Amino acid sequence: MSEIPQIRLNDGLEIPAIGFGTYKLNGAEGVDTMVRAIDNGYYLLDSAFNYENEGAVGEAIRHTSKPRSDLRITSKLPGRRHFYKEALNTVQESLYRAQLEYYDLYLIHWPNPIQGHYVEAWQALIEAKKRGMIRSIGVSNFLPEHLDRLIEETGVVPSINQIELHPHFPQNEQRAYNQKLGIVTESWSPLGRDNGLIHHVLLQEIASHYNKTIPQLILRWHIQLGAIPLPKATSDERQIENCSIFDFEIVEKDMKEIATLARHNGRRKNQDPAVYEEF
């Protein structure tokens, strides 16, 4: 397995070019999966307050031989905690749950624009960073208008925008906007989960040219788009396979072929950040 490159964020923090998703990894079984993921080379772990597994993440960190300083641990603020004081308390609660001194990354999980308190939440994350509770602050599922408002009202640009991203939903405009602002894009649901991509005939044909699996091809596609994918896998075999994507490059012709899989609205679920509310 090739060494995983590092990506430098706009605030100077370096994070790996691929991370590990922890959604639905809970309890002792979840801890075991995360420990093996770290041992298999994933040093960026993505969690959230609403995953209810921050304690398991912290336990996994304590059970691995990898130094805490080498790891990059992420959590996210839920929509019901966007008021300033509640947001600060939630960051502290996240730290208590995981028994960590700091998070490397903390994101606003969804903008919840109908409620309209995401700027207040952002101000709380800015303060939490000043207090040393967080090293880098970012957002998730934010549209250009949400990013613009954050920056206009606080002057602080998020380091990351984590968005749904896979070949059925490549988010060209949003990725370009993130890049314009100096924001790194992270990809949640990078393999599309249950939308049939990992069995797609076209992807199988392309993957076979590189002697790679379809998941490896898709994850490499993310890398070449400039995004950081966050796949999840429970077996050692799949974890190692998903990480082994830095020893080949997809040629332009094949990238264009993959682009033909894009759909007008390829979201897996009806979660448009312009109207979707997550609590």
Residue pairs with C-beta under 8 A, 6 or more apart in sequence:
1 41
1 240
1 243
1 244
2 244
2 246
2 247
3 246
4 16
4 17
4 18
4 41
4 43
4 243
4 246
5 16
5 17
5 246
6 14
6 15
6 16
6 17
7 14
7 15
7 16
7 17
7 184
7 228
8 14
9 15
9 136
9 159
9 160
9 184
10 157
10 159
10 182
10 183
10 184
11 136
11 159
13 72
13 104
13 105
13 135
13 136
13 159
15 44
15 72
15 104
15 105
15 228
16 42
16 43
16 44
16 72
16 228
17 223
17 228
17 246
18 42
18 44
18 219
18 223
18 228
18 229
18 230
18 231
18 242
18 243
18 245
19 42
19 44
19 45
19 46
19 72
19 74
19 186
19 228
19 229
19 230
20 34
20 37
20 38
20 42
20 44
20 45
20 46
20 230
20 231
20 232
20 239
21 46
21 188
21 230
21 231
21 232
22 30
22 34
22 45
22 46
22 47
22 51
22 53
22 56
22 57
22 232
23 48
23 51
23 232
24 30
24 51
24 53
25 33
25 34
25 51
25 53
25 56
25 232
25 234
26 51
26 52
26 53
26 56
27 56
30 53
30 56
30 60
31 56
31 59
31 60
31 63
33 234
34 45
34 56
34 57
34 60
35 60
35 63
35 64
36 236
36 239
37 45
37 233
37 239
38 45
38 60
38 61
38 64
38 66
38 71
39 64
39 65
39 66
40 236
40 239
40 240
40 243
41 239
41 240
41 243
42 239
42 243
43 66
43 70
43 71
43 72
44 71
44 72
44 74
44 228
44 230
45 57
45 60
45 71
45 72
45 73
45 74
46 74
46 162
46 186
46 188
46 230
47 53
47 54
47 57
47 73
47 74
47 75
47 76
48 75
48 76
48 78
48 109
49 75
49 76
49 77
49 78
49 81
49 90
49 93
49 94
49 109
50 76
50 78
50 109
50 278
54 75
54 94
54 97
54 98
55 97
55 98
55 99
57 73
57 75
57 98
58 97
58 98
58 99
58 100
61 68
61 71
61 73
61 98
61 100
62 99
68 100
71 104
72 104
72 105
73 98
73 100
73 103
73 104
73 105
74 103
74 104
74 105
74 106
74 107
75 94
75 98
75 103
75 105
75 106
75 107
76 106
76 107
76 108
76 109
76 140
77 87
77 90
77 91
77 106
77 107
77 108
77 109
77 121
77 125
78 90
78 109
78 278
78 279
79 109
79 110
79 112
79 115
79 277
79 278
79 279
80 86
80 279
81 87
81 89
81 90
81 121
82 108
82 112
82 115
82 117
82 118
82 120
82 121
83 117
83 120
83 121
84 120
84 121
84 123
84 124
85 124
87 120
87 121
87 124
87 125
87 128
88 124
88 127
88 128
91 103
91 106
91 124
91 125
91 128
91 133
91 134
92 133
94 103
94 106
95 101
95 102
95 103
95 133
102 132
102 133
102 134
102 135
103 133
103 134
103 135
104 134
104 135
104 136
105 134
105 135
105 136
105 137
105 138
105 159
105 160
106 125
106 128
106 133
106 134
106 136
106 137
106 138
107 137
107 138
107 139
107 140
107 158
107 160
107 162
108 118
108 121
108 122
108 125
108 138
108 139
108 140
108 142
109 140
109 141
109 278
110 140
110 141
110 273
110 276
110 277
110 278
111 118
111 139
111 141
111 142
111 143
111 146
111 273
112 118
112 277
112 278
112 279
113 146
113 273
113 274
113 275
114 275
114 277
115 277
118 142
118 146
118 149
118 150
119 149
119 150
119 153
119 154
122 137
122 139
122 150
122 154
122 156
123 154
125 134
125 137
126 137
126 154
126 156
128 134
128 137
129 135
129 136
129 137
136 159
136 160
137 156
137 158
137 159
138 158
138 159
138 160
138 161
138 162
138 183
139 146
139 147
139 150
139 158
139 160
139 161
139 162
140 161
140 162
140 163
140 186
140 188
141 161
141 162
141 163
141 164
141 271
141 273
141 276
142 150
142 158
142 161
142 163
142 273
143 174
143 273
143 274
144 173
144 174
144 177
146 273
147 158
147 161
147 177
147 178
147 181
147 183
150 156
150 157
150 158
151 157
151 181
157 181
157 182
157 183
158 183
159 183
159 184
160 183
160 184
160 185
160 186
161 174
161 178
161 183
161 184
161 185
161 186
162 185
162 186
162 187
162 188
162 230
163 171
163 174
163 185
163 186
163 187
163 188
164 171
164 187
164 188
164 189
164 267
164 268
164 271
165 171
165 175
165 185
165 187
165 188
165 189
165 190
165 222
165 225
165 227
165 229
166 187
166 189
166 190
166 191
166 192
166 195
166 197
166 218
166 266
167 192
167 197
167 203
167 218
167 221
167 258
167 259
167 261
167 262
168 192
168 195
168 197
168 261
168 262
168 263
168 266
169 262
169 263
169 265
169 266
169 267
169 268
170 225
170 259
170 262
170 266
171 185
174 185
175 185
175 225
175 226
175 227
178 184
178 185
179 185
179 226
184 228
185 225
185 226
185 227
185 228
186 227
186 228
186 229
186 230
187 222
187 227
187 228
187 229
187 230
188 230
189 268
190 218
190 219
190 222
190 229
190 230
190 231
191 197
191 198
191 215
191 218
191 219
191 231
192 198
192 218
192 268
193 268
194 268
195 266
195 268
197 203
197 214
197 218
197 261
198 214
198 215
198 218
199 214
200 214
200 261
202 257
202 258
202 260
202 261
203 214
203 217
203 218
203 258
203 261
204 214
206 217
206 250
206 254
206 257
206 258
207 213
207 214
207 216
207 217
209 254
210 216
210 217
210 248
210 250
212 220
212 245
212 248
213 241
215 231
215 238
215 241
215 242
216 241
216 242
216 244
216 245
217 250
217 258
219 229
219 231
219 242
219 245
220 245
220 248
220 249
220 250
221 250
221 255
221 258
222 228
222 229
223 229
223 245
223 246
224 249
224 250
224 255
231 242
233 239
233 241
233 242
250 258
270 276
